[in-house]
Amino acid sequence: MKQISFRGVSKIYEVSAQNQIKALSHVDFDVESGSFVCILGPSGCGKSTLLRMLAGFTKPSNGAVLFEGQEVRDPGPERGMVFQGYALFPWLTVIDNIRFGPTCRKLPNSLENARRLLTLLGLEDFEQKYPHELSGGMSQRVAIGRTLANNPKVLLMDEPFAAVDALTREFLQDELLRIWMEEKKTILFVTHSIMEAAYLADEVVMMTGRPGRIRHRVAIRSPRPRHRSEPNFLQEYAKLEMLFRAEDHGLA
């Protein structure tokens, strides 16, 4: 079932009266409910802008963004955003960061649900810690937990693992896939990493340079669970890299 649709979406930023930046041009694609889609492209191609439009933070200059058949006009808890920066409240403990949204919305059982998420995230021993006491990987897991606490239908993830080291990044990728399979959320995940996109995604939406357009849509057919050194996966990665590098050199 189509859950998300971008229909002829363009975005122009007005820098000044004489200066405009065209970030996106006529973007069209759909996302199926429960799927894991990575948006891959060079810096400045409008990847994050697409997420912000779906989150309701930014409006398209032309076209429409649809969620479950309705045009997105404002933010809503059914569309949860996870940023590259953890954006945790430093004065709140881990569990209070996670339950912040449901508490503000006066949802029932916020403490019980936060503890369930701590267990899901492998952070049950850190309930009363503060953000400054956590590693980068732990902080990002708390940020994911805080988004999940609002029970969104879709997770919008804007390069969430870019700020951590390579080993932590691989660990977080595996953790995210485990959470995705348990929670059955739709995920749109922005990345610059070809390997990350190939490892995580059901489908990769590959964008051109600015103004961003859809260059390719590539289904990743390597079965799950995937292994980074497995021949089938490496073939998928090589195909994706070839397409991306061809675009990078203007050959696609």
N, C-alpha and C positions, 0 to 999 in steps of 0.2 A: 504494500500500500504506500502510495506517495504521501509522505508526511511534510516534506519541505519542497518548495519550488521557487527558483529564481527565474523571473520572466522578463527578458529584455532589460536587465538591470544595468544602468550606467550611473557613474558618480563623478561629479565635477566639484572640486574644492575651489572656492573663491579666495585666493591668497590676498589679492588687492583688486582695486577697480580695473587695473590693466593686466592682471596676472591670474590665470586659472591653471589648475592642475587636473587633468582628466585621469582619474585613478582607475576607472572601470568602464568598459564599453560593451554593451549588449551581451551580458552574461545570461545564459540559459542553462539550467540543469535542475534535475530532481534528485531527492534523497529519499530512499525507502525507509520505512519505520524499522528500527532495530539494527540498522546497518552502521558500519564504521567507515567513514569517508575521510580521506586525507586530501587537503588542498595544498598543492605543491607548486612553488613558483619562485622567481627571483625577488629580491627586495624591492618594495615599492610597487608591486603589481596589483595591489588591492585585496590580497588574501584576508588580512585582518578586517578590512572594510566590509567584506562579505559577512563575516561573523558578527560584526557590530550592527549591520543592518538586520540580520536575523534576530539578534538580541533586542532590537528596538532602540538602540542607542543612536543610530545614524539613519537618516532617511535617504533613499535613492533619489538621484536627480531625475531619472526616467526609469520606467518599468516598475515592477512590483515584486515584493518578497512575500510568499504565502506560507503560512503554517497551518496545517490541517485544513486547507482550503480557504482560510481567512487571511486577509492582508495584514501584515505586521505593521502596527503603527506606534506601539509603545512597548517598553519592557514588560516581562511577565515571568512569574516563577516557574512556568513550564519550560522556559528556555534559560538554562543556567550557564554562566560564563566562568571559565577558569583562565586567568591571565598568566603571562610569563612571570611577572612579579607576584609573590605570594599574597600580598595585600592582607596579611593577618593583622588583627588588632593586638598590638604589643602588650596592652594592659589586661588582656583576657587570657585565661588558661586555654589549653588545647580544646577541652570539651566545651567551654563557653564560646570559643570561636566557632566550633562546628554547629552549636545550637543557636547561634545568634539570630539567623533569619527566622527559623520557626518560632523563637521566643518573641521576636518583634511582631510576628503575625499572629501571636497567641494561639499557635497550633497545639493540640493536646499531645502528651507523651513525648515532648521534645528531648527530655533527658534520656529516656529509654532508647529512643531512636538514635541519639548521638552516641550512646554506648554501643549500640549495635554496629554503627558505622566505624567506630574506633576499632572494634574487633575485625571488621571487614578489611580495614586499612592496616591491620597489624600494629596498632598504636595504643592498645588497651593499657599498657604500662606507663603511658605518658599523659594520662588524663589531666593531671594537675600541673603539668609543665607549662612554661611560658614560651612564646616563639623564640626568644633569644637563647633558649636552652636546647633548641632543635637543630639538626643538620638541615641542609638545603632540601635533601630528598624527603625528610620527614615533614618539613614545612609545606612542600608541595602536596604531599598526601593529605595534610590537614586542609589545605585550600580545596582539594577535590572533595573531601568529606563535607566541608561547609556548603559546597554547591549541591552535593547529593542530599543533604539534610532537607532541602526544600522540595525534594522528590520531583525534580524536573523530568520532562519526557525526553529532552535533548540536552546533551552536554556540548558546549561550544568551547573549544580548547585552543587558545592562541599561543602557540609555541611554548607549552607549559614546561618543557624539560630543557629548554635552551641554556639555562643558567647553571646547570649542574654538570659534574664531570662525566666522562664517557661511561664508566662502570655504573654510576648511579643512574644515568640515563637509561641504560639497558634494563636495570632492575625496575625502574619506574614504568618502562614500557610493558614489561611482563606483568607488573602489578595492575596497570590500567586494563590490560586485556583480561585478567582474571576478574576484575571488578565489572567490566563490561559484560562478560559472560554470565555473571551472577545477577547483575542488576537489570540487564536487557534494555539499556538505554541506547538511543540513537546518539552517535558521536560524530561531530564535525571537528576535525583536528588540523590546524594550520602548522606547516613545518617547512623548513628549508632543506631538510635532510632526506635524500633519496632513500637511503637505507631505512630510516624510520618510517617513511611512508609505505615502503614495500613490506615491512615487517608487520605494521599495524593494520593496514587497510583491507577492506573488501574491495574498495574502488579508490583509485587516485584520480583526482581532478587536477590536470596539469595546466597551468596558466602561462600566458605569454608575459613579456615585460610590459611596462606601463605604456598605454592604458591596458589593463589586464583584460584578456579575453580567454575563453576556453580553447586551448590548443588540442588537448587529448583527454579522453576519459579511458582509463586503463583498469580493467578488472584484474585483481590479483587472485590467481586460481590455486596458489600453493595451499595445501590443506593445513588446517590448524590441528594441534599446536604446531607452530612453525619453529624451525631451528635455523639460526643464522648461517650455519656452515653446510646445510643440507643442499644437495645439487638442484632439486626442484626449486627451492627458494632462491638460490643464487642465479638461476636462469631468469626468474621473474625480476629480480633486482637488476640484472644486466640489461634486460629489455627496457625497463623503466629508465635506467641511466642513459641508455643509447638515445631514447626519445628526448630526454631532458637535455642532454649535451648537444643534440642536433638543434634543438630550439635555442640553446645558449649561443650557438654559433650561426644562427640565422639559416639553418639548413632544413628545418622541418617545414 
